[in-house]
């Protein structure tokens, strides 16, 4: 099956009624916020989406996406490729006042005035959230992994006691 570009927006309720499945890509140049959070997005994101209804007759969208980005290693400051995958499950939030009663199994997806959700934004949000907090090579691949000492810690006997001043006050 050939992968196609995903639509920018979709009506999740209609898509669930039709039980639509998407297997497509999001072009790397559309992932602007992800590109700002990394050095660059090196390839298009592969995305699969499935729309359906649950037992409570709530429309939901289940999906997964994978992408490859260039990150900067925080040890050696060199770039490296990082490929990763995310899985997510959203349901449209049709009435904002019902946000407190929303099932925990789903993340709420905001709908626009036409009742549609922005697929690019949702997938990009998930990809950004899954980025590592501190990007680093594997230790075997990192140039700075062997020399990570920055001085010596004095032995407990050599350090001055911070409470020694109090000893003189008690006399």
Secondary structure, 3 states (H helix, E strand, C coil): CCCEECCCEECHHHHHHCCCEEEEEECHHHCHHHHHHCCEECCCEEEEEEEEECCCCCEEEEEEEEEEEEEECCCCCCEEEEEEEEEEEEEEECCHHHHHHCCCCCEEEECCCCCCEEHHHHHHHHHHHCCCCCCCCCCCCCCCCCCCCCCCCCCCCCCCCCCHHHHHHCC
